């Protein structure tokens, strides 16, 4: 399956990287590598993320790359990362 970001998901991921980079560029690189590894695994195992505990009836799933949550949706042959939120944020509805 192909991994894609929605415009919002990409913007939030890049904002997270920029935020981490301001304080610690090496930590930003490590976070990006870890996120890429976790997201790449979704290509082979799209259902490996958990359903959202706050919204179990929605079709979204999440994977955690501490301290961020990556919300995604599978559609046909693609995995769409729709949002990237810090784990301290309380989601309304992705």
TORGU-123139 format. One record per atom (N, C-alpha, C, O): x, y, z; residue in three letters; residue number from 1; chain. Coordinates in pm, whole numbers. Layout:
      px      py      pz  type  seq  mol
       X       Y       Z   ALA  NUM    A
...
//
This chain:
      px      py      pz  type  seq  mol
      84    -118       0   UNK    1    A
       0       0       0   UNK    1    A
      89     125       0   UNK    1    A
     199     126      54   UNK    1    A
      37     226     -62   UNK    2    A
     111     351     -72   UNK    2    A
      78     440      48   UNK    2    A
     -38     450      87   UNK    2    A
     179     504     106   UNK    3    A
     159     594     219   UNK    3    A
     155     737     168   UNK    3    A
     247     783     100   UNK    3    A
      48     807     202   UNK    4    A
      29     946     160   UNK    4    A
     -11    1031     279   UNK    4    A
     -68     982     376   UNK    4    A
      18    1159     269   UNK    5    A
     -24    1255     371   UNK    5    A
    -129    1347     311   UNK    5    A
    -116    1391     197   UNK    5    A
    -232    1378     389   UNK    6    A
    -321    1485     348   UNK    6    A
    -244    1616     368   UNK    6    A
    -143    1616     440   UNK    6    A
    -287    1725     308   UNK    7    A
    -217    1852     331   UNK    7    A
    -207    1887     480   UNK    7    A
    -103    1933     527   UNK    7    A
    -314    1865     554   UNK    8    A
    -312    1894     698   UNK    8    A
    -215    1802     771   UNK    8    A
    -139    1848     856   UNK    8    A
    -218    1674     739   UNK    9    A
    -127    1579     803   UNK    9    A
      19    1614     777   UNK    9    A
     101    1608     869   UNK    9    A
      51    1649     653   UNK   10    A
     189    1688     619   UNK   10    A
     230    1814     694   UNK   10    A
     340    1822     749   UNK   10    A
     141    1912     697   UNK   11    A
     170    2038     766   UNK   11    A
     197    2014     915   UNK   11    A
     289    2071     972   UNK   11    A
     115    1931     976   UNK   12    A
     133    1903    1120   UNK   12    A
     261    1825    1147   UNK   12    A
     328    1849    1247   UNK   12    A
     296    1732    1058   UNK   13    A
     419    1656    1075   UNK   13    A
     540    1748    1062   UNK   13    A
     633    1742    1142   UNK   13    A
     539    1833     961   UNK   14    A
     651    1927     942   UNK   14    A
     660    2027    1057   UNK   14    A
     769    2066    1097   UNK   14    A
     545    2068    1111   UNK   15    A
     545    2159    1226   UNK   15    A
     604    2090    1349   UNK   15    A
     677    2153    1426   UNK   15    A
     574    1963    1367   UNK   16    A
     631    1887    1480   UNK   16    A
     782    1877    1466   UNK   16    A
     855    1897    1563   UNK   16    A
     828    1847    1344   UNK   17    A
     973    1839    1320   UNK   17    A
    1040    1974    1346   UNK   17    A
    1147    1979    1407   UNK   17    A
     979    2082    1301   UNK   18    A
    1036    2215    1321   UNK   18    A
    1041    2249    1470   UNK   18    A
    1139    2308    1516   UNK   18    A
     938    2214    1543   UNK   19    A
     934    2241    1686   UNK   19    A
    1046    2168    1759   UNK   19    A
    1115    2226    1843   UNK   19    A
    1064    2041    1728   UNK   20    A
    1169    1962    1792   UNK   20    A
    1306    2015    1751   UNK   20    A
    1398    2024    1833   UNK   20    A
    1320    2052    1624   UNK   21    A
    1447    2098    1569   UNK   21    A
    1497    2226    1637   UNK   21    A
    1618    2245    1653   UNK   21    A
    1404    2313    1677   UNK   22    A
    1444    2438    1742   UNK   22    A
    1529    2413    1866   UNK   22    A
    1625    2485    1892   UNK   22    A
    1493    2312    1943   UNK   23    A
    1565    2282    2067   UNK   23    A
    1677    2182    2049   UNK   23    A
    1779    2188    2117   UNK   23    A
    1657    2087    1955   UNK   24    A
    1753    1980    1942   UNK   24    A
    1748    1920    1801   UNK   24    A
    1668    1830    1775   UNK   24    A
    1833    1969    1710   UNK   25    A
    1831    1919    1573   UNK   25    A
    1853    1767    1563   UNK   25    A
    1791    1702    1478   UNK   25    A
    1938    1712    1647   UNK   26    A
    1960    1568    1643   UNK   26    A
    1835    1490    1683   UNK   26    A
    1806    1384    1627   UNK   26    A
    1764    1542    1780   UNK   27    A
    1639    1477    1822   UNK   27    A
    1536    1482    1710   UNK   27    A
    1458    1388    1693   UNK   27    A
    1534    1590    1634   UNK   28    A
    1440    1601    1522   UNK   28    A
    1473    1497    1415   UNK   28    A
    1382    1435    1359   UNK   28    A
    1601    1477    1388   UNK   29    A
    1642    1375    1290   UNK   29    A
    1602    1236    1339   UNK   29    A
    1552    1154    1262   UNK   29    A
    1625    1210    1467   UNK   30    A
    1591    1079    1523   UNK   30    A
    1439    1056    1520   UNK   30    A
    1393     946    1488   UNK   30    A
    1363    1161    1551   UNK   31    A
    1217    1149    1548   UNK   31    A
    1169    1121    1406   UNK   31    A
    1082    1037    1385   UNK   31    A
    1226    1191    1308   UNK   32    A
    1186    1169    1169   UNK   32    A
    1216    1026    1125   UNK   32    A
    1132     962    1060   UNK   32    A
    1335     976    1159   UNK   33    A
    1371     838    1121   UNK   33    A
    1276     738    1186   UNK   33    A
    1233     642    1122   UNK   33    A
    1246     759    1313   UNK   34    A
    1156     667    1384   UNK   34    A
    1016     673    1323   UNK   34    A
     951     570    1305   UNK   34    A
     969     794    1292   UNK   35    A
     837     808    1232   UNK   35    A
     832     740    1096   UNK   35    A
     735     671    1064   UNK   35    A
     937     758    1016   UNK   36    A
     941     694     885   UNK   36    A
     937     542     897   UNK   36    A
     871     475     818   UNK   36    A
    1008     489     995   UNK   37    A
    1011     344    1015   UNK   37    A
     872     292    1056   UNK   37    A
     826     191    1002   UNK   37    A
     808     360    1149   UNK   38    A
     676     318    1195   UNK   38    A
     574     330    1082   UNK   38    A
     492     240    1062   UNK   38    A
     578     441    1008   UNK   39    A
     483     461     899   UNK   39    A
     507     363     784   UNK   39    A
     412     319     719   UNK   39    A
     632     330     758   UNK   40    A
     664     235     652   UNK   40    A
     605      96     685   UNK   40    A
     560      24     596   UNK   40    A
     606      61     812   UNK   41    A
     550     -66     856   UNK   41    A
     400     -75     823   UNK   41    A
     347    -183     799   UNK   41    A
     333      42     822   UNK   42    A
     190      42     789   UNK   42    A
     163      -4     646   UNK   42    A
      56     -58     617   UNK   42    A
     259      17     558   UNK   43    A
     241     -28     419   UNK   43    A
     219    -178     412   UNK   43    A
     141    -227     331   UNK   43    A
     289    -250     498   UNK   44    A
     274    -396     502   UNK   44    A
     162    -441     596   UNK   44    A
      98    -543     572   UNK   44    A
     140    -365     702   UNK   45    A
      42    -403     803   UNK   45    A
     -49    -283     835   UNK   45    A
     -38    -224     942   UNK   45    A
    -140    -249     744   UNK   46    A
    -220    -128     762   UNK   46    A
    -313    -130     882   UNK   46    A
    -352     -24     931   UNK   46    A
    -348    -246     931   UNK   47    A
    -437    -252    1047   UNK   47    A
    -361    -267    1178   UNK   47    A
    -420    -296    1282   UNK   47    A
    -230    -246    1174   UNK   48    A
    -151    -264    1296   UNK   48    A
    -169    -149    1395   UNK   48    A
    -139    -165    1513   UNK   48    A
    -216     -35    1348   UNK   49    A
    -245      74    1441   UNK   49    A
    -374      46    1516   UNK   49    A
    -458     -32    1472   UNK   49    A
    -387     110    1629   UNK   50    A
    -508      86    1708   UNK   50    A
    -619     182    1667   UNK   50    A
    -595     291    1615   UNK   50    A
    -742     138    1692   UNK   51    A
    -856     226    1674   UNK   51    A
    -845     338    1777   UNK   51    A
    -786     319    1884   UNK   51    A
    -900     453    1746   UNK   52    A
    -890     566    1839   UNK   52    A
    -974     538    1963   UNK   52    A
   -1095     516    1952   UNK   52    A
    -911     538    2080   UNK   53    A
    -988     509    2202   UNK   53    A
   -1099     611    2226   UNK   53    A
   -1203     578    2282   UNK   53    A
   -1075     736    2184   UNK   54    A
   -1175     841    2204   UNK   54    A
   -1293     828    2109   UNK   54    A
   -1404     871    2140   UNK   54    A
   -1269     767    1992   UNK   55    A
   -1371     756    1888   UNK   55    A
   -1368     617    1825   UNK   55    A
   -1333     605    1707   UNK   55    A
   -1403     512    1898   UNK   56    A
   -1390     376    1845   UNK   56    A
   -1481     346    1726   UNK   56    A
   -1457     249    1655   UNK   56    A
   -1584     426    1704   UNK   57    A
   -1675     400    1593   UNK   57    A
   -1629     462    1461   UNK   57    A
   -1687     434    1356   UNK   57    A
   -1526     546    1466   UNK   58    A
   -1475     607    1344   UNK   58    A
   -1376     513    1275   UNK   58    A
   -1318     427    1341   UNK   58    A
   -1358     527    1146   UNK   59    A
   -1268     436    1073   UNK   59    A
   -1120     471    1085   UNK   59    A
   -1037     410    1017   UNK   59    A
   -1085     567    1167   UNK   60    A
    -946     608    1182   UNK   60    A
    -871     516    1276   UNK   60    A
    -928     456    1367   UNK   60    A
    -741     506    1252   UNK   61    A
    -650     433    1341   UNK   61    A
    -535     526    1375   UNK   61    A
    -522     635    1318   UNK   61    A
    -453     483    1468   UNK   62    A
    -338     565    1504   UNK   62    A
    -218     478    1535   UNK   62    A
    -230     363    1578   UNK   62    A
    -102     536    1512   UNK   63    A
      24     480    1560   UNK   63    A
      91     591    1640   UNK   63    A
      73     710    1611   UNK   63    A
     165     553    1739   UNK   64    A
     230     651    1825   UNK   64    A
     380     648    1802   UNK   64    A
     444     543    1807   UNK   64    A
     433     766    1778   UNK   65    A
     577     788    1774   UNK   65    A
     596     896    1880   UNK   65    A
     586    1016    1852   UNK   65    A
     625     852    2000   UNK   66    A
     624     940    2117   UNK   66    A
     704    1067    2092   UNK   66    A
     815    1062    2039   UNK   66    A
     647    1179    2129   UNK   67    A
     519    1200    2197   UNK   67    A
     404    1235    2102   UNK   67    A
     307    1298    2145   UNK   67    A
     413    1196    1975   UNK   68    A
     311    1232    1877   UNK   68    A
     226    1113    1836   UNK   68    A
     272     998    1835   UNK   68    A
     101    1143    1803   UNK   69    A
       5    1044    1754   UNK   69    A
     -18    1072    1606   UNK   69    A
     -49    1185    1567   UNK   69    A
      -3     969    1524   UNK   70    A
     -27     979    1381   UNK   70    A
    -161     911    1351   UNK   70    A
    -174     789    1366   UNK   70    A
    -260     990    1310   UNK   71    A
    -392     939    1278   UNK   71    A
    -397     908    1130   UNK   71    A
    -354     989    1047   UNK   71    A
    -449     791    1095   UNK   72    A
    -453     754     955   UNK   72    A
    -581     680     920   UNK   72    A
    -655     633    1006   UNK   72    A
    -602     672     789   UNK   73    A
    -720     607     733   UNK   73    A
    -673     526     613   UNK   73    A
    -592     573     534   UNK   73    A
    -724     405     600   UNK   74    A
    -691     325     481   UNK   74    A
    -804     340     381   UNK   74    A
    -922     335     415   UNK   74    A
    -765     358     256   UNK   75    A
    -863     371     148   UNK   75    A
    -807     302      25   UNK   75    A
    -708     347     -33   UNK   75    A
    -872     194     -15   UNK   76    A
    -831     113    -129   UNK   76    A
    -683      75    -119   UNK   76    A
    -648      -8     -36   UNK   76    A
    -598     134    -200   UNK   77    A
    -456      97    -201   UNK   77    A
    -367     201    -137   UNK   77    A
    -247     207    -165   UNK   77    A
    -424     285     -51   UNK   78    A
    -346     392      11   UNK   78    A
    -374     403     160   UNK   78    A
    -483     371     208   UNK   78    A
    -274     448     229   UNK   79    A
    -286     482     370   UNK   79    A
    -268     633     377   UNK   79    A
    -165     686     335   UNK   79    A
    -367     701     429   UNK   80    A
    -364     847     437   UNK   80    A
    -340     891     581   UNK   80    A
    -423     865     668   UNK   80    A
    -228     958     605   UNK   81    A
    -204    1019     735   UNK   81    A
    -282    1150     734   UNK   81    A
    -251    1242     658   UNK   81    A
    -383    1158     820   UNK   82    A
    -473    1272     818   UNK   82    A
    -440    1377     923   UNK   82    A
    -480    1492     910   UNK   82    A
    -368    1336    1028   UNK   83    A
    -334    1431    1134   UNK   83    A
    -217    1379    1215   UNK   83    A
    -195    1258    1226   UNK   83    A
    -141    1472    1272   UNK   84    A
     -29    1441    1361   UNK   84    A
     -42    1536    1479   UNK   84    A
     -24    1657    1465   UNK   84    A
     -74    1481    1595   UNK   85    A
     -96    1563    1713   UNK   85    A
      -4    1519    1825   UNK   85    A
      30    1401    1838   UNK   85    A
      36    1616    1905   UNK   86    A
     112    1585    2026   UNK   86    A
      18    1509    2120   UNK   86    A
    -102    1538    2125   UNK   86    A
      70    1414    2191   UNK   87    A
     -15    1329    2276   UNK   87    A
     -83    1405    2388   UNK   87    A
    -180    1355    2446   UNK   87    A
     -36    1526    2420   UNK   88    A
    -102    1606    2523   UNK   88    A
    -228    1674    2469   UNK   88    A
    -311    1721    2547   UNK   88    A
    -243    1680    2337   UNK   89    A
    -362    1739    2278   UNK   89    A
    -479    1643    2289   UNK   89    A
    -463    1522    2267   UNK   89    A
    -594    1695    2323   UNK   90    A
    -713    1613    2328   UNK   90    A
    -786    1628    2196   UNK   90    A
    -826    1739    2160   UNK   90    A
    -805    1519    2123   UNK   91    A
    -869    1531    1991   UNK   91    A
   -1016    1559    2000   UNK   91    A
   -1086    1505    2087   UNK   91    A
   -1065    1643    1909   UNK   92    A
   -1209    1662    1893   UNK   92    A
   -1254    1546    1805   UNK   92    A
   -1314    1450    1852   UNK   92    A
   -1225    1558    1679   UNK   93    A
   -1251    1451    1584   UNK   93    A
   -1157    1476    1466   UNK   93    A
   -1163    1583    1405   UNK   93    A
   -1072    1380    1432   UNK   94    A
    -976    1403    1324   UNK   94    A
   -1043    1423    1191   UNK   94    A
    -975    1443    1090   UNK   94    A
//
